[in-house]
Amino acid sequence: MSSALPVAVLWDMDGTLVDTEPYWMEAETALVESFGGSWSHEQALTLVGQGLETSGAILQDAGVRMSVQDIVDHLTGEVTRLLAERGSPLRPGAAEMLAALREAGVRCALVTMSMRRMAQQVVAPFADVFEVIVAGDDVTRPKPFPDAYLQACQTLGIAPSDAVAIEDSPTGVRAAVGAGVTTIGVPLMVSLVGAGAHILWPTLAERTPDDIAAVYAAHRTGEHA
């Protein structure tokens, strides 16, 4: 291997590991419409990567007459139901990368703003890979604050500089970069241009741990140049 691997890779979940954003959008639309409102695709995109409490407040502004916590509980329940009915649609290359990282001895953590009960359901097939889950109900401040990534590193017992994050949203990228983690952006629903990721990949398909090692080495070289 030409470059040293990071100690850990920290994965975002929705839109990065699994393409669950259509499930969220479906649940949001049904909820807003149940109160007589309308919810466009453009409005739904503004929630991508946001903490659920932030999303709940935005949905209140769209006419949902429920408390933020009730909105969070409702959406989590609906998306969890859709996951159970339709499965977890992995993003291209995600399963292969997880398997390769495990074989290479790289530790993995999940850093998501979804609730823990949903995160556990999504990663159940990879229980032997994900050592740590930091979920939306585990942190006081959601992404784009760095808290979730800092907590993941602390739980793993590593420095943020020892990790690489994979994210699909500007909010998530800012959180990871703010924590001091080398960050790979793999956009799905929204552009990551200008969000601050250290590199952008269109997909994880055909990528290997060697590619992650190269990004990690290049960022660390730049830091110490």
Biotite code that builds the C-alpha atoms (Angstrom):
import biotite.structure as struc

atoms = struc.array([
    struc.Atom([0.000, 0.000, 0.000], chain_id="A", res_id=1, res_name="MET", atom_name="CA", element="C"),
    struc.Atom([1.517, 3.345, -1.049], chain_id="A", res_id=2, res_name="SER", atom_name="CA", element="C"),
    struc.Atom([0.081, 5.435, 1.800], chain_id="A", res_id=3, res_name="SER", atom_name="CA", element="C"),
    struc.Atom([-0.823, 4.711, 5.387], chain_id="A", res_id=4, res_name="ALA", atom_name="CA", element="C"),
    struc.Atom([-4.479, 4.174, 6.154], chain_id="A", res_id=5, res_name="LEU", atom_name="CA", element="C"),
    struc.Atom([-6.317, 6.231, 8.768], chain_id="A", res_id=6, res_name="PRO", atom_name="CA", element="C"),
    struc.Atom([-7.096, 4.507, 12.034], chain_id="A", res_id=7, res_name="VAL", atom_name="CA", element="C"),
    struc.Atom([-10.825, 4.884, 11.434], chain_id="A", res_id=8, res_name="ALA", atom_name="CA", element="C"),
    struc.Atom([-13.389, 5.854, 8.819], chain_id="A", res_id=9, res_name="VAL", atom_name="CA", element="C"),
    struc.Atom([-16.420, 7.745, 10.103], chain_id="A", res_id=10, res_name="LEU", atom_name="CA", element="C"),
    struc.Atom([-19.520, 7.249, 7.960], chain_id="A", res_id=11, res_name="TRP", atom_name="CA", element="C"),
    struc.Atom([-22.562, 9.435, 7.658], chain_id="A", res_id=12, res_name="ASP", atom_name="CA", element="C"),
    struc.Atom([-25.696, 7.319, 7.157], chain_id="A", res_id=13, res_name="MET", atom_name="CA", element="C"),
    struc.Atom([-28.573, 8.934, 5.226], chain_id="A", res_id=14, res_name="ASP", atom_name="CA", element="C"),
    struc.Atom([-27.421, 9.641, 1.684], chain_id="A", res_id=15, res_name="GLY", atom_name="CA", element="C"),
    struc.Atom([-23.902, 8.306, 2.282], chain_id="A", res_id=16, res_name="THR", atom_name="CA", element="C"),
    struc.Atom([-24.165, 4.709, 3.440], chain_id="A", res_id=17, res_name="LEU", atom_name="CA", element="C"),
    struc.Atom([-27.789, 4.272, 2.365], chain_id="A", res_id=18, res_name="VAL", atom_name="CA", element="C"),
    struc.Atom([-29.974, 6.247, -0.037], chain_id="A", res_id=19, res_name="ASP", atom_name="CA", element="C"),
    struc.Atom([-32.801, 6.863, 2.420], chain_id="A", res_id=20, res_name="THR", atom_name="CA", element="C"),
    struc.Atom([-33.432, 10.469, 1.410], chain_id="A", res_id=21, res_name="GLU", atom_name="CA", element="C"),
    struc.Atom([-36.453, 9.502, -0.766], chain_id="A", res_id=22, res_name="PRO", atom_name="CA", element="C"),
    struc.Atom([-37.982, 7.828, 2.314], chain_id="A", res_id=23, res_name="TYR", atom_name="CA", element="C"),
    struc.Atom([-37.528, 10.998, 4.364], chain_id="A", res_id=24, res_name="TRP", atom_name="CA", element="C"),
    struc.Atom([-38.996, 13.133, 1.595], chain_id="A", res_id=25, res_name="MET", atom_name="CA", element="C"),
    struc.Atom([-41.989, 10.831, 1.251], chain_id="A", res_id=26, res_name="GLU", atom_name="CA", element="C"),
    struc.Atom([-42.652, 10.979, 4.995], chain_id="A", res_id=27, res_name="ALA", atom_name="CA", element="C"),
    struc.Atom([-42.221, 14.774, 5.105], chain_id="A", res_id=28, res_name="GLU", atom_name="CA", element="C"),
    struc.Atom([-44.566, 15.313, 2.169], chain_id="A", res_id=29, res_name="THR", atom_name="CA", element="C"),
    struc.Atom([-47.290, 13.111, 3.642], chain_id="A", res_id=30, res_name="ALA", atom_name="CA", element="C"),
    struc.Atom([-47.002, 14.883, 6.989], chain_id="A", res_id=31, res_name="LEU", atom_name="CA", element="C"),
    struc.Atom([-47.201, 18.415, 5.569], chain_id="A", res_id=32, res_name="VAL", atom_name="CA", element="C"),
    struc.Atom([-50.093, 17.459, 3.291], chain_id="A", res_id=33, res_name="GLU", atom_name="CA", element="C"),
    struc.Atom([-51.987, 15.937, 6.231], chain_id="A", res_id=34, res_name="SER", atom_name="CA", element="C"),
    struc.Atom([-52.159, 19.483, 7.631], chain_id="A", res_id=35, res_name="PHE", atom_name="CA", element="C"),
    struc.Atom([-53.341, 20.914, 4.304], chain_id="A", res_id=36, res_name="GLY", atom_name="CA", element="C"),
    struc.Atom([-49.957, 22.227, 3.201], chain_id="A", res_id=37, res_name="GLY", atom_name="CA", element="C"),
    struc.Atom([-47.651, 21.478, 0.307], chain_id="A", res_id=38, res_name="SER", atom_name="CA", element="C"),
    struc.Atom([-44.045, 20.339, 0.338], chain_id="A", res_id=39, res_name="TRP", atom_name="CA", element="C"),
    struc.Atom([-41.887, 20.717, -2.777], chain_id="A", res_id=40, res_name="SER", atom_name="CA", element="C"),
    struc.Atom([-38.775, 18.803, -3.727], chain_id="A", res_id=41, res_name="HIS", atom_name="CA", element="C"),
    struc.Atom([-36.797, 22.029, -3.336], chain_id="A", res_id=42, res_name="GLU", atom_name="CA", element="C"),
    struc.Atom([-38.084, 22.451, 0.223], chain_id="A", res_id=43, res_name="GLN", atom_name="CA", element="C"),
    struc.Atom([-37.210, 18.848, 1.008], chain_id="A", res_id=44, res_name="ALA", atom_name="CA", element="C"),
    struc.Atom([-33.651, 19.398, -0.190], chain_id="A", res_id=45, res_name="LEU", atom_name="CA", element="C"),
    struc.Atom([-33.170, 22.082, 2.471], chain_id="A", res_id=46, res_name="THR", atom_name="CA", element="C"),
    struc.Atom([-33.518, 19.383, 5.140], chain_id="A", res_id=47, res_name="LEU", atom_name="CA", element="C"),
    struc.Atom([-30.806, 17.105, 3.731], chain_id="A", res_id=48, res_name="VAL", atom_name="CA", element="C"),
    struc.Atom([-28.139, 16.636, 6.375], chain_id="A", res_id=49, res_name="GLY", atom_name="CA", element="C"),
    struc.Atom([-29.926, 18.748, 8.971], chain_id="A", res_id=50, res_name="GLN", atom_name="CA", element="C"),
    struc.Atom([-30.493, 17.674, 12.551], chain_id="A", res_id=51, res_name="GLY", atom_name="CA", element="C"),
    struc.Atom([-34.017, 16.380, 13.090], chain_id="A", res_id=52, res_name="LEU", atom_name="CA", element="C"),
    struc.Atom([-34.948, 19.140, 15.528], chain_id="A", res_id=53, res_name="GLU", atom_name="CA", element="C"),
    struc.Atom([-33.932, 21.746, 12.951], chain_id="A", res_id=54, res_name="THR", atom_name="CA", element="C"),
    struc.Atom([-36.000, 19.901, 10.358], chain_id="A", res_id=55, res_name="SER", atom_name="CA", element="C"),
    struc.Atom([-38.951, 19.763, 12.749], chain_id="A", res_id=56, res_name="GLY", atom_name="CA", element="C"),
    struc.Atom([-38.904, 23.532, 13.188], chain_id="A", res_id=57, res_name="ALA", atom_name="CA", element="C"),
    struc.Atom([-38.829, 24.022, 9.405], chain_id="A", res_id=58, res_name="ILE", atom_name="CA", element="C"),
    struc.Atom([-41.793, 21.661, 9.030], chain_id="A", res_id=59, res_name="LEU", atom_name="CA", element="C"),
    struc.Atom([-43.671, 23.653, 11.669], chain_id="A", res_id=60, res_name="GLN", atom_name="CA", element="C"),
    struc.Atom([-43.129, 26.726, 9.491], chain_id="A", res_id=61, res_name="ASP", atom_name="CA", element="C"),
    struc.Atom([-44.624, 24.725, 6.607], chain_id="A", res_id=62, res_name="ALA", atom_name="CA", element="C"),
    struc.Atom([-47.837, 24.279, 8.604], chain_id="A", res_id=63, res_name="GLY", atom_name="CA", element="C"),
    struc.Atom([-47.318, 21.095, 10.617], chain_id="A", res_id=64, res_name="VAL", atom_name="CA", element="C"),
    struc.Atom([-49.163, 21.732, 13.891], chain_id="A", res_id=65, res_name="ARG", atom_name="CA", element="C"),
    struc.Atom([-47.180, 19.366, 16.091], chain_id="A", res_id=66, res_name="MET", atom_name="CA", element="C"),
    struc.Atom([-44.366, 19.833, 18.568], chain_id="A", res_id=67, res_name="SER", atom_name="CA", element="C"),
    struc.Atom([-40.845, 19.443, 17.231], chain_id="A", res_id=68, res_name="VAL", atom_name="CA", element="C"),
    struc.Atom([-40.381, 16.265, 19.256], chain_id="A", res_id=69, res_name="GLN", atom_name="CA", element="C"),
    struc.Atom([-43.633, 14.799, 17.929], chain_id="A", res_id=70, res_name="ASP", atom_name="CA", element="C"),
    struc.Atom([-42.524, 15.608, 14.390], chain_id="A", res_id=71, res_name="ILE", atom_name="CA", element="C"),
    struc.Atom([-39.170, 13.907, 14.977], chain_id="A", res_id=72, res_name="VAL", atom_name="CA", element="C"),
    struc.Atom([-40.867, 10.836, 16.457], chain_id="A", res_id=73, res_name="ASP", atom_name="CA", element="C"),
    struc.Atom([-43.396, 10.668, 13.622], chain_id="A", res_id=74, res_name="HIS", atom_name="CA", element="C"),
    struc.Atom([-40.831, 10.980, 10.830], chain_id="A", res_id=75, res_name="LEU", atom_name="CA", element="C"),
    struc.Atom([-38.487, 8.495, 12.482], chain_id="A", res_id=76, res_name="THR", atom_name="CA", element="C"),
    struc.Atom([-41.340, 6.025, 12.819], chain_id="A", res_id=77, res_name="GLY", atom_name="CA", element="C"),
    struc.Atom([-42.412, 6.446, 9.202], chain_id="A", res_id=78, res_name="GLU", atom_name="CA", element="C"),
    struc.Atom([-38.910, 6.097, 7.768], chain_id="A", res_id=79, res_name="VAL", atom_name="CA", element="C"),
    struc.Atom([-38.211, 3.120, 10.007], chain_id="A", res_id=80, res_name="THR", atom_name="CA", element="C"),
    struc.Atom([-41.400, 1.508, 8.686], chain_id="A", res_id=81, res_name="ARG", atom_name="CA", element="C"),
    struc.Atom([-40.359, 2.173, 5.077], chain_id="A", res_id=82, res_name="LEU", atom_name="CA", element="C"),
    struc.Atom([-36.943, 0.676, 5.769], chain_id="A", res_id=83, res_name="LEU", atom_name="CA", element="C"),
    struc.Atom([-38.580, -2.449, 7.182], chain_id="A", res_id=84, res_name="ALA", atom_name="CA", element="C"),
    struc.Atom([-40.944, -2.732, 4.210], chain_id="A", res_id=85, res_name="GLU", atom_name="CA", element="C"),
    struc.Atom([-38.591, -1.811, 1.364], chain_id="A", res_id=86, res_name="ARG", atom_name="CA", element="C"),
    struc.Atom([-35.126, -2.453, 2.763], chain_id="A", res_id=87, res_name="GLY", atom_name="CA", element="C"),
    struc.Atom([-32.064, -0.254, 3.141], chain_id="A", res_id=88, res_name="SER", atom_name="CA", element="C"),
    struc.Atom([-30.874, 0.841, -0.321], chain_id="A", res_id=89, res_name="PRO", atom_name="CA", element="C"),
    struc.Atom([-27.093, 0.906, -0.017], chain_id="A", res_id=90, res_name="LEU", atom_name="CA", element="C"),
    struc.Atom([-25.275, 3.478, -2.087], chain_id="A", res_id=91, res_name="ARG", atom_name="CA", element="C"),
    struc.Atom([-23.051, 2.053, -4.833], chain_id="A", res_id=92, res_name="PRO", atom_name="CA", element="C"),
    struc.Atom([-19.731, 0.812, -3.520], chain_id="A", res_id=93, res_name="GLY", atom_name="CA", element="C"),
    struc.Atom([-20.634, 1.203, 0.160], chain_id="A", res_id=94, res_name="ALA", atom_name="CA", element="C"),
    struc.Atom([-20.834, -2.503, 1.031], chain_id="A", res_id=95, res_name="ALA", atom_name="CA", element="C"),
    struc.Atom([-17.633, -3.260, -0.876], chain_id="A", res_id=96, res_name="GLU", atom_name="CA", element="C"),
    struc.Atom([-15.786, -0.429, 0.870], chain_id="A", res_id=97, res_name="MET", atom_name="CA", element="C"),
    struc.Atom([-16.975, -1.572, 4.300], chain_id="A", res_id=98, res_name="LEU", atom_name="CA", element="C"),
    struc.Atom([-15.770, -5.106, 3.628], chain_id="A", res_id=99, res_name="ALA", atom_name="CA", element="C"),
    struc.Atom([-12.410, -3.881, 2.350], chain_id="A", res_id=100, res_name="ALA", atom_name="CA", element="C"),
    struc.Atom([-11.898, -1.580, 5.333], chain_id="A", res_id=101, res_name="LEU", atom_name="CA", element="C"),
    struc.Atom([-12.687, -4.403, 7.714], chain_id="A", res_id=102, res_name="ARG", atom_name="CA", element="C"),
    struc.Atom([-10.169, -6.658, 5.976], chain_id="A", res_id=103, res_name="GLU", atom_name="CA", element="C"),
    struc.Atom([-7.567, -3.881, 6.131], chain_id="A", res_id=104, res_name="ALA", atom_name="CA", element="C"),
    struc.Atom([-8.112, -3.470, 9.872], chain_id="A", res_id=105, res_name="GLY", atom_name="CA", element="C"),
    struc.Atom([-9.582, 0.036, 9.656], chain_id="A", res_id=106, res_name="VAL", atom_name="CA", element="C"),
    struc.Atom([-12.125, 0.753, 12.379], chain_id="A", res_id=107, res_name="ARG", atom_name="CA", element="C"),
    struc.Atom([-15.519, 2.177, 11.376], chain_id="A", res_id=108, res_name="CYS", atom_name="CA", element="C"),
    struc.Atom([-18.041, 4.371, 13.159], chain_id="A", res_id=109, res_name="ALA", atom_name="CA", element="C"),
    struc.Atom([-21.433, 5.706, 12.113], chain_id="A", res_id=110, res_name="LEU", atom_name="CA", element="C"),
    struc.Atom([-22.083, 9.417, 12.682], chain_id="A", res_id=111, res_name="VAL", atom_name="CA", element="C"),
    struc.Atom([-25.694, 10.273, 11.873], chain_id="A", res_id=112, res_name="THR", atom_name="CA", element="C"),
    struc.Atom([-28.351, 12.777, 12.864], chain_id="A", res_id=113, res_name="MET", atom_name="CA", element="C"),
    struc.Atom([-31.033, 10.092, 12.608], chain_id="A", res_id=114, res_name="SER", atom_name="CA", element="C"),
    struc.Atom([-32.239, 8.537, 15.830], chain_id="A", res_id=115, res_name="MET", atom_name="CA", element="C"),
    struc.Atom([-30.259, 5.660, 17.300], chain_id="A", res_id=116, res_name="ARG", atom_name="CA", element="C"),
    struc.Atom([-33.072, 3.125, 16.893], chain_id="A", res_id=117, res_name="ARG", atom_name="CA", element="C"),
    struc.Atom([-33.109, 3.763, 13.141], chain_id="A", res_id=118, res_name="MET", atom_name="CA", element="C"),
    struc.Atom([-29.335, 3.732, 12.848], chain_id="A", res_id=119, res_name="ALA", atom_name="CA", element="C"),
    struc.Atom([-29.150, 0.372, 14.596], chain_id="A", res_id=120, res_name="GLN", atom_name="CA", element="C"),
    struc.Atom([-31.697, -1.042, 12.162], chain_id="A", res_id=121, res_name="GLN", atom_name="CA", element="C"),
    struc.Atom([-29.793, 0.232, 9.119], chain_id="A", res_id=122, res_name="VAL", atom_name="CA", element="C"),
    struc.Atom([-26.383, -1.065, 10.208], chain_id="A", res_id=123, res_name="VAL", atom_name="CA", element="C"),
    struc.Atom([-27.613, -4.369, 11.630], chain_id="A", res_id=124, res_name="ALA", atom_name="CA", element="C"),
    struc.Atom([-26.220, -6.253, 8.579], chain_id="A", res_id=125, res_name="PRO", atom_name="CA", element="C"),
    struc.Atom([-22.835, -4.656, 9.319], chain_id="A", res_id=126, res_name="PHE", atom_name="CA", element="C"),
    struc.Atom([-22.801, -5.111, 13.089], chain_id="A", res_id=127, res_name="ALA", atom_name="CA", element="C"),
    struc.Atom([-19.344, -6.656, 12.860], chain_id="A", res_id=128, res_name="ASP", atom_name="CA", element="C"),
    struc.Atom([-18.001, -3.581, 11.060], chain_id="A", res_id=129, res_name="VAL", atom_name="CA", element="C"),
    struc.Atom([-19.398, -0.574, 12.919], chain_id="A", res_id=130, res_name="PHE", atom_name="CA", element="C"),
    struc.Atom([-17.714, -0.337, 16.267], chain_id="A", res_id=131, res_name="GLU", atom_name="CA", element="C"),
    struc.Atom([-19.435, 2.882, 17.346], chain_id="A", res_id=132, res_name="VAL", atom_name="CA", element="C"),
    struc.Atom([-22.715, 4.642, 16.551], chain_id="A", res_id=133, res_name="ILE", atom_name="CA", element="C"),
    struc.Atom([-23.177, 8.317, 17.344], chain_id="A", res_id=134, res_name="VAL", atom_name="CA", element="C"),
    struc.Atom([-26.775, 9.270, 16.572], chain_id="A", res_id=135, res_name="ALA", atom_name="CA", element="C"),
    struc.Atom([-28.885, 12.398, 16.669], chain_id="A", res_id=136, res_name="GLY", atom_name="CA", element="C"),
    struc.Atom([-30.202, 11.608, 20.145], chain_id="A", res_id=137, res_name="ASP", atom_name="CA", element="C"),
    struc.Atom([-26.649, 11.190, 21.471], chain_id="A", res_id=138, res_name="ASP", atom_name="CA", element="C"),
    struc.Atom([-25.515, 14.798, 20.939], chain_id="A", res_id=139, res_name="VAL", atom_name="CA", element="C"),
    struc.Atom([-26.719, 18.177, 22.181], chain_id="A", res_id=140, res_name="THR", atom_name="CA", element="C"),
    struc.Atom([-25.719, 20.093, 19.069], chain_id="A", res_id=141, res_name="ARG", atom_name="CA", element="C"),
    struc.Atom([-26.407, 18.559, 15.638], chain_id="A", res_id=142, res_name="PRO", atom_name="CA", element="C"),
    struc.Atom([-24.396, 18.856, 12.451], chain_id="A", res_id=143, res_name="LYS", atom_name="CA", element="C"),
    struc.Atom([-23.020, 21.325, 11.245], chain_id="A", res_id=144, res_name="PRO", atom_name="CA", element="C"),
    struc.Atom([-21.574, 21.571, 14.764], chain_id="A", res_id=145, res_name="PHE", atom_name="CA", element="C"),
    struc.Atom([-18.568, 19.229, 15.093], chain_id="A", res_id=146, res_name="PRO", atom_name="CA", element="C"),
    struc.Atom([-19.849, 17.577, 18.293], chain_id="A", res_id=147, res_name="ASP", atom_name="CA", element="C"),
    struc.Atom([-20.967, 14.272, 16.764], chain_id="A", res_id=148, res_name="ALA", atom_name="CA", element="C"),
    struc.Atom([-17.634, 13.687, 15.029], chain_id="A", res_id=149, res_name="TYR", atom_name="CA", element="C"),
    struc.Atom([-15.673, 14.696, 18.107], chain_id="A", res_id=150, res_name="LEU", atom_name="CA", element="C"),
    struc.Atom([-17.772, 12.300, 20.180], chain_id="A", res_id=151, res_name="GLN", atom_name="CA", element="C"),
    struc.Atom([-17.147, 9.458, 17.723], chain_id="A", res_id=152, res_name="ALA", atom_name="CA", element="C"),
    struc.Atom([-13.397, 10.044, 17.896], chain_id="A", res_id=153, res_name="CYS", atom_name="CA", element="C"),
    struc.Atom([-13.474, 10.253, 21.673], chain_id="A", res_id=154, res_name="GLN", atom_name="CA", element="C"),
    struc.Atom([-15.427, 6.999, 21.915], chain_id="A", res_id=155, res_name="THR", atom_name="CA", element="C"),
    struc.Atom([-12.973, 5.291, 19.571], chain_id="A", res_id=156, res_name="LEU", atom_name="CA", element="C"),
    struc.Atom([-10.103, 6.683, 21.631], chain_id="A", res_id=157, res_name="GLY", atom_name="CA", element="C"),
    struc.Atom([-8.460, 8.405, 18.663], chain_id="A", res_id=158, res_name="ILE", atom_name="CA", element="C"),
    struc.Atom([-7.579, 11.939, 17.617], chain_id="A", res_id=159, res_name="ALA", atom_name="CA", element="C"),
    struc.Atom([-9.703, 13.517, 14.857], chain_id="A", res_id=160, res_name="PRO", atom_name="CA", element="C"),
    struc.Atom([-6.525, 13.715, 12.770], chain_id="A", res_id=161, res_name="SER", atom_name="CA", element="C"),
    struc.Atom([-6.424, 9.900, 12.780], chain_id="A", res_id=162, res_name="ASP", atom_name="CA", element="C"),
    struc.Atom([-9.768, 9.600, 10.966], chain_id="A", res_id=163, res_name="ALA", atom_name="CA", element="C"),
    struc.Atom([-11.413, 10.115, 7.592], chain_id="A", res_id=164, res_name="VAL", atom_name="CA", element="C"),
    struc.Atom([-15.093, 11.030, 7.258], chain_id="A", res_id=165, res_name="ALA", atom_name="CA", element="C"),
    struc.Atom([-17.401, 10.267, 4.343], chain_id="A", res_id=166, res_name="ILE", atom_name="CA", element="C"),
    struc.Atom([-20.331, 12.676, 3.916], chain_id="A", res_id=167, res_name="GLU", atom_name="CA", element="C"),
    struc.Atom([-22.978, 13.563, 1.328], chain_id="A", res_id=168, res_name="ASP", atom_name="CA", element="C"),
    struc.Atom([-24.331, 16.912, 2.597], chain_id="A", res_id=169, res_name="SER", atom_name="CA", element="C"),
    struc.Atom([-22.833, 20.382, 3.101], chain_id="A", res_id=170, res_name="PRO", atom_name="CA", element="C"),
    struc.Atom([-24.016, 20.287, 6.718], chain_id="A", res_id=171, res_name="THR", atom_name="CA", element="C"),
    struc.Atom([-22.237, 17.011, 7.361], chain_id="A", res_id=172, res_name="GLY", atom_name="CA", element="C"),
    struc.Atom([-19.080, 18.096, 5.570], chain_id="A", res_id=173, res_name="VAL", atom_name="CA", element="C"),
    struc.Atom([-18.877, 21.228, 7.706], chain_id="A", res_id=174, res_name="ARG", atom_name="CA", element="C"),
    struc.Atom([-19.316, 19.167, 10.862], chain_id="A", res_id=175, res_name="ALA", atom_name="CA", element="C"),
    struc.Atom([-16.539, 16.747, 9.957], chain_id="A", res_id=176, res_name="ALA", atom_name="CA", element="C"),
    struc.Atom([-14.116, 19.409, 8.747], chain_id="A", res_id=177, res_name="VAL", atom_name="CA", element="C"),
    struc.Atom([-14.882, 21.494, 11.834], chain_id="A", res_id=178, res_name="GLY", atom_name="CA", element="C"),
    struc.Atom([-13.915, 18.528, 13.995], chain_id="A", res_id=179, res_name="ALA", atom_name="CA", element="C"),
    struc.Atom([-10.539, 18.307, 12.270], chain_id="A", res_id=180, res_name="GLY", atom_name="CA", element="C"),
    struc.Atom([-11.304, 15.126, 10.311], chain_id="A", res_id=181, res_name="VAL", atom_name="CA", element="C"),
    struc.Atom([-10.083, 14.596, 6.735], chain_id="A", res_id=182, res_name="THR", atom_name="CA", element="C"),
    struc.Atom([-13.339, 14.612, 4.781], chain_id="A", res_id=183, res_name="THR", atom_name="CA", element="C"),
    struc.Atom([-14.398, 12.941, 1.532], chain_id="A", res_id=184, res_name="ILE", atom_name="CA", element="C"),
    struc.Atom([-17.589, 14.298, 0.002], chain_id="A", res_id=185, res_name="GLY", atom_name="CA", element="C"),
    struc.Atom([-19.759, 11.922, -2.020], chain_id="A", res_id=186, res_name="VAL", atom_name="CA", element="C"),
    struc.Atom([-22.750, 14.057, -3.066], chain_id="A", res_id=187, res_name="PRO", atom_name="CA", element="C"),
    struc.Atom([-26.176, 12.623, -3.731], chain_id="A", res_id=188, res_name="LEU", atom_name="CA", element="C"),
    struc.Atom([-29.099, 15.063, -3.523], chain_id="A", res_id=189, res_name="MET", atom_name="CA", element="C"),
    struc.Atom([-27.258, 18.364, -3.167], chain_id="A", res_id=190, res_name="VAL", atom_name="CA", element="C"),
    struc.Atom([-23.997, 19.845, -4.434], chain_id="A", res_id=191, res_name="SER", atom_name="CA", element="C"),
    struc.Atom([-20.948, 19.841, -2.178], chain_id="A", res_id=192, res_name="LEU", atom_name="CA", element="C"),
    struc.Atom([-19.020, 22.416, -4.189], chain_id="A", res_id=193, res_name="VAL", atom_name="CA", element="C"),
    struc.Atom([-17.653, 24.981, -1.768], chain_id="A", res_id=194, res_name="GLY", atom_name="CA", element="C"),
    struc.Atom([-18.694, 23.035, 1.340], chain_id="A", res_id=195, res_name="ALA", atom_name="CA", element="C"),
    struc.Atom([-15.090, 22.445, 2.363], chain_id="A", res_id=196, res_name="GLY", atom_name="CA", element="C"),
    struc.Atom([-14.563, 18.723, 1.717], chain_id="A", res_id=197, res_name="ALA", atom_name="CA", element="C"),
    struc.Atom([-10.932, 17.825, 1.098], chain_id="A", res_id=198, res_name="HIS", atom_name="CA", element="C"),
    struc.Atom([-11.948, 15.903, -2.022], chain_id="A", res_id=199, res_name="ILE", atom_name="CA", element="C"),
    struc.Atom([-15.176, 15.121, -3.878], chain_id="A", res_id=200, res_name="LEU", atom_name="CA", element="C"),
    struc.Atom([-15.900, 11.695, -5.319], chain_id="A", res_id=201, res_name="TRP", atom_name="CA", element="C"),
    struc.Atom([-18.984, 11.140, -7.493], chain_id="A", res_id=202, res_name="PRO", atom_name="CA", element="C"),
    struc.Atom([-19.408, 7.638, -6.048], chain_id="A", res_id=203, res_name="THR", atom_name="CA", element="C"),
    struc.Atom([-17.765, 5.055, -3.802], chain_id="A", res_id=204, res_name="LEU", atom_name="CA", element="C"),
    struc.Atom([-18.063, 2.455, -6.572], chain_id="A", res_id=205, res_name="ALA", atom_name="CA", element="C"),
    struc.Atom([-14.658, 1.109, -7.632], chain_id="A", res_id=206, res_name="GLU", atom_name="CA", element="C"),
    struc.Atom([-12.975, 2.967, -4.764], chain_id="A", res_id=207, res_name="ARG", atom_name="CA", element="C"),
    struc.Atom([-10.696, 1.092, -2.380], chain_id="A", res_id=208, res_name="THR", atom_name="CA", element="C"),
    struc.Atom([-8.976, 1.687, 0.968], chain_id="A", res_id=209, res_name="PRO", atom_name="CA", element="C"),
    struc.Atom([-5.910, 2.696, -1.073], chain_id="A", res_id=210, res_name="ASP", atom_name="CA", element="C"),
    struc.Atom([-7.898, 5.649, -2.419], chain_id="A", res_id=211, res_name="ASP", atom_name="CA", element="C"),
    struc.Atom([-8.882, 6.665, 1.115], chain_id="A", res_id=212, res_name="ILE", atom_name="CA", element="C"),
    struc.Atom([-5.244, 6.333, 2.202], chain_id="A", res_id=213, res_name="ALA", atom_name="CA", element="C"),
    struc.Atom([-4.165, 8.641, -0.634], chain_id="A", res_id=214, res_name="ALA", atom_name="CA", element="C"),
    struc.Atom([-6.671, 11.336, 0.383], chain_id="A", res_id=215, res_name="VAL", atom_name="CA", element="C"),
    struc.Atom([-5.657, 10.991, 4.021], chain_id="A", res_id=216, res_name="TYR", atom_name="CA", element="C"),
    struc.Atom([-1.943, 11.268, 3.191], chain_id="A", res_id=217, res_name="ALA", atom_name="CA", element="C"),
    struc.Atom([-2.455, 14.270, 0.907], chain_id="A", res_id=218, res_name="ALA", atom_name="CA", element="C"),
    struc.Atom([-4.445, 16.148, 3.563], chain_id="A", res_id=219, res_name="HIS", atom_name="CA", element="C"),
    struc.Atom([-1.936, 15.409, 6.304], chain_id="A", res_id=220, res_name="ARG", atom_name="CA", element="C"),
    struc.Atom([0.944, 16.474, 4.049], chain_id="A", res_id=221, res_name="THR", atom_name="CA", element="C"),
    struc.Atom([-0.867, 19.736, 3.358], chain_id="A", res_id=222, res_name="GLY", atom_name="CA", element="C"),
    struc.Atom([-1.441, 20.287, 7.087], chain_id="A", res_id=223, res_name="GLU", atom_name="CA", element="C"),
    struc.Atom([2.244, 19.924, 7.901], chain_id="A", res_id=224, res_name="HIS", atom_name="CA", element="C"),
    struc.Atom([3.648, 21.618, 4.827], chain_id="A", res_id=225, res_name="ALA", atom_name="CA", element="C"),
])
